[in-house]
Amino acid sequence: MASGKTLGAIGVLIIILAIIAAYVSLHKGGGPVATTTTTAATTTAASTSPATQAPGTTTTRTATASPTATATQTAKPAQLPKGVHVIETSKAVVVVAPKGVSIPQIETHGKKLVVVRYVVDEKHTKPINESVAFTTIDPAFYRNTTIDALIIAARRETNPEIREILYEAIYKLSNYEVPILWLGQYKQVRVQWSWLHGRYYHPILAERYDLLWEDKNAPSVDLGLGGYKNDPSTYVIVTIGWPDTFDPAADYETFGWAIWHNIGDTLVTYWKNETKEVSPDLAVAWAHSEDGTVWYFVIRGGVKAYDPWDKKTYNITAVDALFSIWRIARLGLDPSWMITEFVDVNNSKVLTEQEFNQLLQKGGIYAEYHGKTVEPKSLDELLKFFGYSGGTAGVVMLKLKQPYGAILSILADPFASVVPMKYFFDNIDQLKGKYEEALKASNYGKNPAAWAAYVKPGEQDPTHLLLHKKPVGTGPYYVKEYKENSYIVLEYNPYYWNKTLWTMKPYGENGVPSHKTVIYLINNDAVSRIEILKSGQADTGAIPLDRLKDVKDYQMEGTSFRIQVEEGGIEPTIIYIVLNTMKPPFNNRLVRQALIYMIPFEQISSAVYAGYLVPLYGVLPAGFPGHNDDIVIKYHFDPAKATELIRKSGINPSEYTIEIWYNTGNSQREKIASILQQTWGQLGFRVTVKALNWPTLLSKTEKGDFDVYIIGWAPDYLDPDDYAGPLLYGGTKFSEITVTVK
């Protein structure tokens, strides 16, 4: 997820265990030789570019002319057939080649041999210049067929050991090709007043504000904003930026996701800092077919969505749940790839409880929860397995395009929040009076493709334009009011389905949460944010890491309360520099490598991040399968090496002007841009720096309208594909991918 602010995280080991656990549950077999073939149905329009062999990063050995010869030699890239590429990892030699191209004998010296074969679907491969960053192509608009084949193969592989090998190869190539200059991985740090309690970290989800509480004797400080005060029942966050949109189906950044985690509900969720398995949310139980390609979600009964703009409520059913997921795919906006890549929405459908019960009676449907697996033969048996005894509101059947063990983690993301279908038909002029018509047209959710007559792709769709400004959800809070680039006020939702949580101290009393109100104060000036926090107008805030010393242990006069700065381990949140590889000179790998050798990492880590940044050498952060710094180039500040690479590249730096962008108010990225302006200028480039507001930066860069920009990434879900896919996948479509292991 494109990150506008730092997110907390948990330990590396827990992340690894969570990722592996997701795949072990669906993996079957696993002998010494395995072949997986996937024929891909593609839906998106032209050319591919051949991958570049990476000399110096791979060791390639081919047999002599005789097929029975035992002597081996090191092959040069020119000796390999066109399109054949070899990447040596810690445990295997990975060969990637088009189907039908002869592969020479490869000496592995005792390691596994993993062969990835592919057939490019040129008809459905979208031209690079027509692609959209983070949706149909990586943010650098970089296409490498070898890397793309590895990403798709790893995405479809269910064996954790083979997946890790494939991701090591991806990590190695991301390090060598550097379409993105991988800068660093954050150390965990958070800032808050000592009167605030209950905070926790999760690598995907923001905190639920109704799970936090404050000392009853915390001060009450006037905000100078509509009579609001920061008191023990009000949680105030001073931060930067603005959500890209209030429509969850379009939002793909941390600010918007934090809001929707508090105003919406997804089918499943993670309870606090749990990462090993998801918990029920709007789905009270779930199960899947034996091959993992069909998933069933039983929807909780009695849930209402609250519309604060018209003071109305809507009953939520399985139709709303399927419509919300289908709508994400239909709009095709930023986060949609996480649905369109894995879920066949038009072949998904709504079932009644009776229909689902009949399927269960036939057998072959399995459920896993709390470390146990069952094959329930009735709906009652399934609900008891999950410990649920309340009412239900239908069943959603999701048809996957292929097994994908991380699908539950994706469905826990706030962009997949359920919104009431009828809300759109009540408030959009061209849809008014057509709700029943739309239901009947879809046979009440059994033919969701019929909804295409009411929702159109893109940002001009009326349902998007409505939610963009007037969000409606089922969560513990609702958006009460906001003023763009100034403040957002959330108020607790009196119709929240889980109000019993607020009868338990310290979360709340008598069905009211300890935090009745949540306020985001928007201030893009770091000095002002520090003063707002120190005054007690905010409970926590976005304080630049190099300014933590200005607030640490600051004590409020006349009280024992102080500002705490808590440190933890390494987060999966990363920061990186995107180069537009559609433009020269960034389409030249030697230039890209020269630029990364001109990044003074140690200076940036100490001066900009106060030491809270550790090096990152590829697309996968520490803690995720495939991350292995022993097999990559450890780039460091080396002006002589950079100058040599520029000379070899054949370009004249003085002929190029590079404009570096960062988001307004992010003083850390501003400092990085200024440092790069100086160091890259030493190579002879003319370098300028420019700040853009967050939505504008996202809008321009997703269309390829940029030179260079600085941005971060917080994980969408717990899988290495969530880094390799959106950050490195060049959009090549394949009609076939096979993986053979020897």
C-alpha positions in Angstrom: 0.0 0.0 0.0 1.4 3.4 -0.9 2.2 4.7 2.5 1.6 8.3 3.7 2.8 7.6 7.3 4.6 5.0 9.3 2.6 2.0 10.5 3.5 -0.2 13.4 4.4 -3.9 13.1 5.2 -7.0 15.0 8.2 -9.3 15.1 9.7 -10.9 12.0 9.3 -14.4 13.2 5.5 -14.1 13.7 5.2 -12.7 10.2 7.1 -15.6 8.7 4.9 -18.1 10.6 1.7 -16.4 9.5 2.8 -16.5 5.9 3.8 -20.1 5.9 0.7 -21.2 7.9 -1.6 -19.7 5.2 0.0 -22.0 2.5 0.5 -25.1 4.5 -3.3 -25.4 5.0 -3.9 -25.7 1.2 -0.7 -27.5 0.1 -0.9 -31.1 -0.8 1.7 -33.6 -2.0 5.3 -32.4 -2.3 7.6 -35.1 -3.6 11.1 -34.4 -5.0 9.8 -33.7 -8.5 6.6 -31.6 -9.0 5.2 -29.8 -12.0 2.4 -27.2 -11.8 0.7 -25.9 -14.9 -1.7 -23.0 -14.9 -3.6 -21.8 -17.9 -4.5 -18.2 -17.3 -7.6 -16.5 -18.4 -6.6 -12.9 -19.1 -8.8 -9.9 -19.4 -6.6 -6.9 -20.0 -4.6 -5.1 -24.4 0.2 -5.5 -26.4 3.8 -5.8 -26.4 6.4 -7.3 -24.1 10.1 -6.7 -23.8 12.6 -9.4 -23.4 14.3 -9.8 -20.0 17.9 -8.8 -19.6 20.4 -11.4 -18.4 22.1 -10.2 -15.3 25.8 -11.0 -15.6 27.6 -10.8 -12.3 24.6 -11.8 -10.3 24.0 -15.3 -11.6 26.2 -18.3 -11.9 25.4 -20.3 -15.1 27.0 -23.6 -15.9 26.2 -25.7 -19.0 27.3 -29.1 -20.1 29.7 -29.7 -23.0 28.4 -30.6 -26.4 27.9 -34.3 -25.5 24.7 -34.8 -23.5 26.4 -37.5 -21.4 29.5 -35.4 -20.7 30.3 -34.8 -17.0 32.6 -31.8 -17.4 31.0 -28.4 -16.9 31.9 -24.9 -17.7 30.7 -21.4 -16.8 28.4 -20.0 -19.5 28.4 -16.4 -20.6 25.1 -14.8 -21.2 25.6 -14.9 -25.0 25.9 -18.7 -24.7 22.4 -19.1 -23.4 19.5 -19.4 -25.9 17.5 -16.2 -26.3 15.0 -15.8 -23.5 16.7 -18.3 -21.2 17.7 -16.8 -17.8 19.4 -18.4 -14.9 19.3 -17.1 -11.3 21.2 -18.9 -8.5 19.6 -18.6 -5.1 20.7 -20.0 -1.7 18.9 -23.4 -2.2 18.3 -23.7 -5.9 19.2 -22.7 -9.4 16.2 -21.1 -11.1 15.8 -21.2 -14.8 13.2 -19.1 -16.6 12.5 -19.6 -20.3 9.7 -19.4 -22.8 7.9 -22.7 -23.5 9.5 -24.6 -26.4 13.0 -23.0 -26.1 15.7 -25.5 -25.5 17.4 -25.2 -22.1 21.0 -26.4 -21.9 22.1 -28.8 -19.1 22.5 -26.9 -15.9 24.9 -27.9 -13.2 23.3 -27.2 -9.8 26.1 -28.5 -7.5 23.6 -30.3 -5.3 21.0 -27.6 -5.3 17.4 -28.0 -6.5 16.7 -27.1 -10.1 13.5 -25.0 -10.5 12.4 -24.4 -14.1 9.8 -21.8 -14.9 8.3 -22.0 -18.4 5.9 -19.5 -19.8 3.8 -18.5 -22.8 3.2 -14.8 -23.1 -0.3 -13.7 -23.9 0.6 -10.7 -26.1 -3.0 -10.0 -27.0 -4.0 -9.3 -23.4 -0.8 -7.7 -22.3 -1.5 -4.0 -21.9 1.0 -1.5 -23.5 3.2 0.0 -20.9 2.2 3.6 -21.7 -1.4 2.7 -21.2 -0.9 1.0 -17.9 -1.7 2.4 -14.4 0.8 2.2 -11.6 -0.1 -0.1 -8.6 -3.0 -1.4 -10.6 -1.9 -2.9 -14.0 1.9 -2.3 -13.7 4.5 -1.4 -11.0 5.1 2.2 -10.1 8.3 2.5 -12.2 6.4 1.3 -15.3 9.1 -1.3 -15.7 8.5 -4.5 -17.6 10.8 -7.5 -17.5 9.3 -10.8 -18.8 11.5 -13.0 -16.7 10.6 -11.2 -13.5 6.9 -11.1 -14.4 7.0 -14.9 -15.0 8.6 -15.5 -11.6 6.1 -13.3 -9.9 3.1 -15.1 -11.4 4.7 -18.5 -10.8 5.3 -17.6 -7.1 1.8 -16.2 -6.8 0.3 -19.5 -7.9 2.7 -21.9 -6.1 1.3 -23.4 -3.0 4.4 -25.2 -1.7 6.1 -22.8 0.8 9.6 -24.1 0.1 9.3 -23.6 -3.7 7.7 -20.2 -3.2 10.6 -19.1 -1.0 13.0 -20.1 -3.8 11.1 -18.2 -6.4 10.9 -15.1 -4.2 14.7 -15.3 -3.6 15.1 -15.1 -7.4 12.7 -12.2 -7.5 14.5 -10.4 -4.7 17.9 -10.9 -6.5 16.7 -9.5 -9.8 15.0 -6.6 -8.1 18.3 -5.8 -6.5 20.2 -6.0 -9.8 17.8 -4.3 -12.1 16.8 -1.6 -9.6 13.8 0.0 -11.4 13.1 1.2 -7.9 15.9 2.3 -5.6 15.2 0.4 -2.5 16.2 2.7 0.4 15.3 1.3 3.7 13.1 -0.5 6.2 11.8 1.3 9.3 12.5 0.5 12.9 9.4 0.5 15.0 8.7 3.7 17.0 5.6 5.5 18.3 4.8 8.7 20.2 2.0 9.3 22.6 1.1 10.9 25.9 1.4 8.6 28.9 -2.4 8.9 29.7 -3.1 6.9 26.6 -3.4 3.1 27.0 -4.1 -0.1 25.0 -2.1 0.7 21.9 -1.0 -2.3 19.8 0.8 -3.0 16.5 -0.4 -4.8 13.4 1.5 -4.9 10.1 -1.6 -4.5 8.0 -4.3 -2.8 10.0 -4.4 0.4 11.9 -5.5 0.4 15.6 -9.2 0.2 16.4 -9.7 3.4 18.3 -12.5 1.9 20.4 -10.0 -0.6 21.8 -7.8 2.3 23.2 -8.6 4.2 26.4 -7.2 7.1 28.6 -6.7 7.9 32.2 -9.9 9.4 33.6 -7.8 12.3 35.0 -6.2 13.1 31.6 -6.4 16.9 30.9 -9.2 18.5 28.9 -7.6 20.9 26.3 -9.7 23.1 23.9 -9.0 22.4 20.3 -10.3 25.7 19.0 -12.4 23.7 16.6 -16.2 23.7 16.8 -16.2 23.4 20.6 -14.3 20.1 20.5 -11.9 19.4 23.4 -9.2 16.7 23.7 -10.5 15.0 26.9 -10.4 11.4 28.1 -13.4 10.5 25.8 -11.8 12.0 22.7 -8.9 10.6 20.8 -7.0 13.2 18.8 -4.3 12.5 16.2 -2.3 15.3 14.7 -1.0 14.1 11.3 -0.2 15.1 7.7 -1.8 14.7 4.3 -5.4 13.8 3.4 -7.1 10.5 2.4 -7.0 9.9 -1.3 -10.8 9.2 -1.2 -13.5 8.0 1.3 -14.5 5.2 -1.1 -12.8 2.0 0.1 -13.0 0.4 -3.3 -10.7 3.2 -4.6 -8.5 4.0 -1.6 -5.0 2.5 -1.6 -3.0 4.4 1.1 -2.6 4.2 4.9 -4.7 7.2 5.9 -7.9 6.0 4.2 -7.4 2.4 5.3 -7.0 3.6 8.9 -10.4 5.4 8.7 -12.2 2.5 7.0 -10.8 0.1 9.6 -12.8 2.2 12.1 -15.9 3.0 10.1 -16.3 -0.3 8.2 -16.3 -4.0 8.6 -14.8 -6.7 6.3 -15.8 -10.4 6.0 -12.9 -11.3 8.3 -10.4 -9.3 10.3 -7.4 -9.6 12.6 -8.1 -9.1 16.3 -5.6 -6.5 17.5 -2.1 -7.8 16.8 -3.0 -11.3 15.8 -1.3 -12.4 12.5 -1.5 -16.2 12.5 -5.2 -16.3 11.6 -8.1 -14.1 10.9 -11.2 -13.7 13.1 -14.9 -13.5 12.3 -16.2 -10.0 11.4 -19.2 -9.8 9.1 -18.7 -13.4 8.2 -19.3 -15.6 11.2 -17.9 -18.8 9.6 -16.2 -19.8 6.4 -15.1 -22.9 4.5 -13.6 -23.9 1.2 -13.6 -26.6 -1.4 -10.9 -29.3 -1.2 -8.8 -27.6 -4.0 -9.1 -24.1 -2.4 -10.7 -22.5 -5.4 -14.2 -22.0 -3.9 -14.8 -20.2 -0.6 -18.0 -19.8 1.3 -18.7 -17.0 3.9 -21.7 -17.1 6.2 -22.9 -13.6 6.8 -23.7 -12.3 10.3 -27.4 -11.5 10.9 -28.7 -8.2 12.4 -25.9 -5.9 11.1 -26.9 -2.4 10.1 -25.0 0.2 8.1 -25.5 3.8 9.3 -25.9 6.6 6.9 -25.1 9.8 8.9 -25.7 12.1 6.0 -29.4 11.1 5.8 -29.8 9.6 9.3 -30.8 6.2 7.9 -29.8 2.6 8.4 -29.5 -0.3 6.0 -29.7 -4.0 6.8 -26.7 -5.9 5.6 -27.0 -9.2 3.8 -24.9 -11.5 1.7 -26.0 -9.5 -1.4 -24.3 -6.4 0.0 -21.2 -8.4 0.8 -20.9 -9.8 -2.7 -21.9 -6.5 -4.3 -19.1 -4.7 -2.4 -16.4 -7.2 -3.6 -17.8 -7.2 -7.1 -17.9 -3.4 -7.2 -14.1 -3.3 -6.4 -13.4 -5.3 -9.5 -15.9 -3.4 -11.6 -14.5 0.0 -10.8 -10.9 -1.2 -11.5 -9.4 1.5 -9.3 -6.1 1.4 -7.3 -6.6 -1.6 -4.9 -8.7 -3.6 -7.4 -5.8 -5.9 -8.4 -6.1 -7.7 -5.1 -9.6 -8.8 -6.2 -9.3 -9.1 -10.0 -6.1 -11.1 -9.9 -7.5 -13.8 -7.6 -11.4 -13.7 -7.5 -13.6 -14.4 -10.5 -16.4 -12.0 -9.3 -18.8 -12.7 -12.1 -18.8 -16.5 -11.3 -19.2 -15.8 -7.6 -22.7 -15.7 -6.1 -25.0 -15.5 -3.2 -26.5 -18.7 -1.7 -29.3 -19.1 0.8 -28.6 -21.0 4.0 -30.6 -23.9 2.7 -28.6 -24.1 -0.6 -25.4 -24.0 1.4 -26.6 -26.6 3.8 -27.3 -28.9 0.9 -23.8 -28.4 -0.5 -22.3 -29.2 3.0 -24.3 -32.5 3.1 -22.6 -33.7 0.0 -19.1 -33.3 1.6 -15.9 -32.1 0.2 -16.0 -28.7 1.9 -13.5 -27.9 4.7 -13.0 -25.3 7.4 -9.9 -24.4 9.5 -10.0 -22.4 12.7 -7.9 -22.2 15.8 -5.6 -24.9 14.5 -8.4 -27.5 13.8 -9.8 -28.7 10.5 -13.3 -30.1 10.0 -15.4 -31.3 7.1 -18.9 -30.0 8.3 -21.9 -31.8 7.0 -24.4 -29.1 7.9 -24.6 -25.3 8.5 -25.3 -25.9 12.1 -22.1 -28.0 12.5 -20.1 -25.3 10.7 -21.5 -22.5 12.9 -20.8 -24.5 16.1 -17.2 -25.1 14.9 -16.7 -21.3 14.8 -18.6 -20.9 18.1 -21.5 -18.9 16.7 -25.1 -19.2 17.6 -26.8 -16.1 16.3 -28.7 -15.2 13.2 -27.4 -15.3 9.7 -28.0 -13.2 6.5 -27.1 -15.5 3.6 -23.9 -17.0 2.3 -21.4 -15.5 -0.2 -19.6 -18.0 -2.5 -16.4 -16.6 -3.9 -14.9 -18.4 -6.9 -11.1 -18.0 -7.1 -9.1 -18.2 -10.4 -6.6 -20.4 -8.7 -5.9 -21.5 -5.1 -4.4 -18.6 -3.1 -3.6 -19.1 0.6 -3.5 -15.4 1.4 -7.1 -14.7 0.2 -8.4 -14.4 3.8 -5.7 -11.9 4.6 -6.7 -9.9 1.5 -10.4 -10.0 2.6 -9.4 -8.5 5.9 -8.1 -5.3 4.2 -10.2 -2.2 4.8 -10.7 -1.7 1.0 -12.9 -4.8 1.1 -15.3 -3.2 3.6 -18.9 -4.0 3.0 -21.2 -1.1 2.0 -25.0 -1.4 1.5 -26.0 -1.7 -2.1 -29.3 0.1 -1.5 -27.4 3.2 -0.3 -26.4 3.9 -3.9 -29.9 3.4 -5.3 -31.4 5.7 -2.7 -28.9 8.6 -3.3 -27.9 8.5 -7.0 -30.4 10.2 -9.3 -29.9 7.8 -12.2 -30.3 4.7 -9.9 -33.2 5.9 -7.8 -36.2 3.5 -7.9 -34.1 0.7 -9.6 -32.9 -1.2 -6.5 -35.4 -4.1 -6.8 -34.8 -4.1 -10.6 -31.1 -4.6 -10.0 -31.7 -7.3 -7.4 -34.0 -9.2 -9.8 -31.6 -8.8 -12.7 -28.9 -10.5 -10.7 -31.3 -13.2 -9.5 -30.6 -11.8 -6.0 -26.9 -12.2 -6.3 -26.6 -15.4 -8.3 -25.7 -13.5 -11.5 -23.6 -10.5 -10.3 -22.5 -9.7 -13.8 -26.0 -8.1 -14.2 -24.9 -5.3 -11.9 -22.6 -4.0 -14.7 -25.7 -2.1 -16.0 -25.7 0.0 -12.9 -22.0 0.5 -12.1 -19.4 1.5 -14.6 -15.6 1.3 -14.5 -13.4 4.2 -13.4 -13.4 7.3 -11.3 -16.5 8.9 -12.9 -18.8 6.1 -11.8 -21.6 7.6 -9.7 -21.3 5.1 -6.9 -17.6 6.2 -6.5 -18.5 9.9 -6.7 -21.0 9.4 -3.9 -18.8 7.4 -1.5 -15.8 9.6 -2.3 -17.5 12.3 -0.3 -20.1 10.6 1.8 -18.9 7.2 3.3 -21.3 4.8 4.9 -20.3 1.8 6.9 -21.1 -0.7 9.6 -18.0 -0.2 11.9 -17.6 1.2 15.4 -17.5 4.8 14.2 -18.9 6.9 11.4 -17.6 10.1 9.7 -19.5 12.9 11.4 -17.9 15.9 9.6 -14.7 16.9 7.9 -13.0 19.9 6.3 -10.5 18.9 3.6 -6.9 19.4 4.6 -8.0 20.6 8.1 -9.8 18.0 10.1 -11.9 14.8 10.2 -14.2 13.9 13.0 -15.4 10.4 13.7 -18.2 9.7 16.2 -19.1 6.3 17.7 -21.8 4.4 15.8 -24.9 3.8 18.0 -26.0 1.1 15.6 -22.7 -0.9 15.7 -23.5 -4.7 15.8 -20.8 -5.4 18.4 -21.8 -2.8 21.0 -21.5 -5.5 23.7 -17.8 -5.0 23.4 -18.4 -1.5 25.0 -20.0 -3.0 28.1 -16.6 -4.3 29.1 -14.0 -2.1 30.8 -11.7 -0.6 29.7 -13.2 -0.6 26.2 -16.4 1.1 27.4 -19.4 1.2 29.6 -23.2 0.8 29.0 -22.6 0.2 25.3 -20.6 3.4 24.8 -16.9 3.2 23.9 -14.3 4.9 26.1 -13.4 7.0 23.0 -16.7 8.5 21.9 -15.0 10.8 19.4 -11.9 10.6 17.2 -10.4 13.7 15.6 -7.7 13.9 13.0 -6.0 17.3 13.0 -4.3 17.9 9.7 -1.1 20.0 9.9 1.7 19.7 7.3 4.2 21.7 9.3 6.4 19.6 11.6 7.1 22.3 14.1 3.4 23.1 14.5 2.6 19.4 15.0 5.2 19.2 17.7 3.6 22.2 19.5 0.1 20.8 19.1 1.2 17.5 20.7 3.1 19.2 23.5 0.1 21.4 24.3 -2.0 18.3 24.9 -4.3 19.1 22.0 -3.4 15.7 20.6 -2.8 12.4 22.2 -0.4 11.2 19.5 0.9 12.5 16.3 3.1 12.2 13.2 6.5 13.5 14.5 9.5 13.3 12.2 12.0 10.8 13.6 14.8 13.3 13.6 12.6 15.5 15.9 11.7 12.9 18.4 14.3 14.4 20.8 12.1 17.5 20.9 9.2 15.7 22.5 10.6 12.7 24.3 9.9 12.8 28.0 8.3 16.2 27.7 6.2 16.7 30.9 2.9 18.6 31.1 3.2 21.4 33.6 1.4 20.6 36.9 0.9 16.9 36.0 2.9 13.7 36.0 2.0 13.0 32.4 4.8 13.0 29.8 5.2 12.2 26.1 6.5 8.7 25.6 8.7 7.6 22.7 8.5 3.8 22.5 10.9 1.8 20.3 10.5 -1.7 18.9 11.8 -4.1 16.3 12.0 -3.8 12.5 8.7 -3.0 10.7 7.7 -4.4 7.3 7.1 -0.8 6.2 9.7 0.4 3.6 10.7 3.6 1.9 11.9 3.7 -1.7 12.6 5.9 -4.7 10.7 5.3 -7.9 12.3 6.0 -11.3 10.2 6.4 -14.4 11.8 3.7 -16.6 9.7 4.8 -19.6 11.9 7.8 -19.8 15.6 8.1 -20.5 18.0 7.9 -18.8 16.1 5.7 -16.3 15.5 3.1 -19.0 19.2 2.3 -18.7 20.1 -0.2 -16.0 23.6 1.2 -15.6 22.2 4.6 -14.9 19.9 3.2 -12.3 22.7 1.4 -10.6 24.8 4.6 -10.7 22.0 6.6 -9.0 21.7 4.0 -6.2 25.5 4.2 -5.6 25.0 8.0 -5.2 22.6 7.6 -2.2 24.4 8.3 1.1 22.4 5.8 3.1 24.2 6.3 6.4 23.7 10.1 6.2 20.0 9.6 5.4 19.6 7.0 8.2 21.2 9.2 10.9 20.3 12.8 9.8 16.8 12.1 8.5 15.6 9.1 10.5 17.7 9.4 13.6 19.0 5.8 13.0 15.4 4.3 12.7 16.1 3.1 9.2 18.0 -0.1 8.2 19.2 -0.8 4.6 17.0 -2.6 2.2 18.5 -4.1 -1.0 15.5 -5.5 -2.8 11.8 -5.6 -3.1 11.1 -7.9 0.0 11.7 -6.6 3.5 13.3 -8.7 6.2 10.9 -11.1 7.7 9.3 -12.2 4.4 10.2 -15.4 2.6 12.7 -14.7 -0.2 14.5 -11.9 1.6 18.2 -12.9 1.6 20.9 -10.3 1.6 23.6 -12.9 1.2 22.8 -13.3 -2.6 22.5 -9.6 -3.6 24.7 -6.5 -4.2 24.9 -4.4 -1.0 24.8 -1.0 -2.6 26.6 1.8 -0.6 27.7 5.3 -1.3 30.4 5.1 -3.9 30.8 8.1 -6.1 33.7 6.5 -8.0 31.6 3.4 -8.9 28.7 5.6 -9.9 30.9 7.7 -12.2 32.3 4.5 -13.8 28.7 3.2 -14.4 27.6 6.5 -16.0 30.6 6.3 -18.3 29.7 2.7 -19.3 26.1 3.7 -19.8 27.0 6.0 -22.7 24.8 8.9 -21.6 25.7 12.5 -21.0 24.2 13.5 -17.6 24.3 17.2 -18.5 21.6 16.6 -21.1 19.1 15.5 -18.4 17.0 17.4 -15.9 15.6 15.2 -13.0 12.7 16.5 -10.9 12.2 14.7 -7.6 8.8 14.7 -6.0 7.7 14.1 -2.4 4.4 14.6 -0.6 3.8 18.0 1.0 4.4 18.0 4.8 6.6 15.0 4.8 9.8 16.7 6.1 11.8 13.4 6.0 11.2 12.9 2.3 11.9 16.5 1.7 15.3 16.1 3.3 16.0 13.0 1.2 15.1 14.8 -1.9 17.5 17.7 -1.0 20.3 15.2 -0.3 19.7 13.5 -3.7 19.7 16.9 -5.4 23.2 17.4 -4.2 24.7 13.9 -4.7 23.0 13.2 -8.1 24.1 16.7 -9.2 27.7 15.6 -8.6 27.2 13.2 -11.5 26.3 16.1 -13.8 22.5 15.8 -13.8 20.4 19.0 -13.3 18.2 18.1 -10.3 15.2 20.0 -9.0 12.9 19.2 -6.0 9.1 19.7 -5.8 6.4 19.0 -3.2 2.9 17.9 -4.2 -0.1 17.3 -2.0 -0.8 13.6 -1.4 -3.8 13.1 -3.7 -2.1 15.0 -6.5 1.1 13.0 -6.2 -0.8 9.8 -6.4 -2.9 10.9 -9.3 0.0 12.0 -11.4 2.4 9.2 -10.7 -0.2 6.5 -11.3 -0.4 7.8 -14.9 3.4 7.9 -15.4 3.6 11.7 -15.3 6.8 12.0 -13.3 10.6 11.6 -13.3 11.4 10.5 -9.8 9.4 10.4 -6.5 9.9 9.2 -3.0 7.2 7.1 -1.3 6.7 4.3 1.2 5.0 1.0 1.3 3.1 -0.7 4.1 1.9 -4.2 3.5 -1.7 -4.9 2.3 -1.6 -8.5 3.5 0.9 -11.0 4.9 2.6 -12.4 1.8 5.7 -11.5 -0.2 3.5 -11.2 -3.2 2.1 -8.0 -1.7 5.5 -6.5 -2.3 6.7 -8.3 -5.5 3.3 -7.9 -7.2 2.5 -4.2 -6.9 6.1 -3.0 -6.7 7.8 -5.1 -9.4 5.2 -6.8 -11.7 5.3 -5.3 -15.2 1.9 -6.4 -16.3 2.9 -9.2 -18.7 0.0 -11.6 -19.2 0.6 -15.3 -19.6 -1.6 -17.9 -21.1 0.5 -20.6 -19.4 3.0 -20.8 -16.5 4.6 -24.1 -15.5 6.9 -24.8 -12.5 9.0 -27.9 -12.5 11.2 -28.9 -9.5 14.0 -31.5 -9.6 
